[in-house]
Amino acid sequence: MIENKKRAIPWKSGKVISIRLRNGVYVLAQMVREPYLVFFNHFKEENSWKGVTLKEENILFCKAVTRQFLRSSPVTIVKDLEPLFDYRLPKEWIYSHMGGHPITVSVKGQERQVAGFGRRCSLVLADKDSGQPEDNPLMGLFQAYIIPDIKEQDWERVGQAEHMSIEVFPTLNERLYLCYLYGKNINPEQDISLGKPLLDDYETYVDILTNSREAQRLYLGEYEE
């Protein structure tokens, strides 16, 4: 395995990587079409993946990521695992209609203001392999609205859909750590955007969003080595 020493790693479809999260936890991911990664429900406290087989049923989620995420995270290229072949990107995504004001969230009974979340979210058809037909409502971002304005009664329907946003370090790293803690896909971005009740364990994620010094030190301090 080849470790990333704070430099961008070459993007190659099918490349399997291991990402070190906080507290010495590692997670497996695979590069698909740039800038998308698929993340697997494979976590270990040591960077050894012998005997692991990547299967579609073990995928946590697929998300677009920035090169800043790959450059800032401790990444290892895993050469001794077969990638997942013939993976197709999801066709349903959540589009956030951006607003100009912070929103208020509550974690552990304390209200906090966070920015960067839209006032309205839509479930959309965004087939990344279909090209950009002339009737795209938003300049090629997606082909059609499925649910124009997601409400509470739609939460179950949109539960596994990802936002069309591009993930960065360290919010994505913290989301993956939450997935490790719960053993399943956890999506703070969706929960905050849709106004769902927030888990107490989202405290660090919200701290990162609000530029808490403690949260920044938690990641930057660990990863300066």
HELIX and SHEET records of a PDB file:
HELIX    1   1 ARG A   22  GLY A   24  5                                   3    
HELIX    2   2 GLU A   56  ASN A   58  5                                   3    
HELIX    3   3 ARG A   67  SER A   72  1                                   6    
HELIX    4   4 GLU A  152  ASP A  154  5                                   3    
HELIX    5   5 THR A  171  TYR A  182  1                                  12    
HELIX    6   6 PRO A  188  LEU A  194  1                                   7    
HELIX    7   7 ASP A  200  TYR A  202  5                                   3    
HELIX    8   8 GLU A  203  LEU A  209  1                                   7    
HELIX    9   9 ARG A  213  TYR A  223  1                                  11    
SHEET    1   A 7 ILE A   2  GLU A   3  0                                        
SHEET    2   A 7 VAL A  75  VAL A  78 -1                                        
SHEET    3   A 7 VAL A  16  ARG A  20 -1                                        
SHEET    4   A 7 TYR A  26  MET A  31 -1                                        
SHEET    5   A 7 TYR A  36  LYS A  44 -1                                        
SHEET    6   A 7 ILE A  59  VAL A  65 -1                                        
SHEET    7   A 7 ILE A 166  GLU A 167  1                                        
SHEET    1   B 4 ALA A 144  ILE A 147  0                                        
SHEET    2   B 4 ARG A 120  LEU A 125 -1                                        
SHEET    3   B 4 GLU A  92  HIS A  97 -1                                        
SHEET    4   B 4 GLU A 162  HIS A 163  1                                        
SHEET    1   C 2 ILE A 103  VAL A 107  0                                        
SHEET    2   C 2 GLN A 110  VAL A 114 -1                                        
END                                                                             
